[in-house]
Amino acid sequence: MDDGTERSRLIARISEFQRDLGRAFAHARSSPLFDSNLTMRQLRVVMILAFHGPQSGQDLARRLGVGLATVTGIVDRLVNHHLVERHEDPADRRVRRVRLTDHGRRLADQVIDAGMDQFRALLSCLDLDTLRTLESIMDKLRRAAAELCADHAYQAPGPAARQPASPGPRHRQGH
């Protein structure tokens, strides 16, 4: 089996494991996701704001891959749920930014924490050697994810696109 074939097989198998873990935890009906009346797009906006801070409508539209009119409707509904609020951008009064309210921040924190509680419970079932190995693997995954995000942001259209963390070609193997 060549490296490309084995890599594809391993990625498929690991993806199956990830899906199985998601299914195993889906039974936890205590998740704030199940208590929320939000659509997936509304929840995405809440999480974007939680991770990236206040955003303009244009920023949200770009991140969601939708038009500004669609974002306006999503934000209107989130304002009605008291999860976000609009405010004037202090740097440019023509721009209205969207930010989480305290209620929105609590919801985002609950979503993040619920997943972490389940993950910690799973990790507590593992022996110390496995945890050490997993720590090393997770560090490599985190670095690869940061690199992918930097690559994606670099290629994103518009002035908000960031430059890559380091110039030159990226090598993903051997991290």
Secondary structure as GFF3:
##gff-version 3
##sequence-region A 1 175
A	DSSP	alpha_helix	3	26	.	.	.	ID=ss1
A	DSSP	alpha_helix	32	35	.	.	.	ID=ss2
A	DSSP	alpha_helix	40	52	.	.	.	ID=ss3
A	DSSP	beta_strand	55	56	.	.	.	ID=ss4
A	DSSP	alpha_helix	57	64	.	.	.	ID=ss5
A	DSSP	alpha_helix	68	80	.	.	.	ID=ss6
A	DSSP	beta_strand	84	89	.	.	.	ID=ss7
A	DSSP	beta_strand	92	100	.	.	.	ID=ss8
A	DSSP	alpha_helix	102	123	.	.	.	ID=ss9
A	DSSP	alpha_helix	128	155	.	.	.	ID=ss10
###
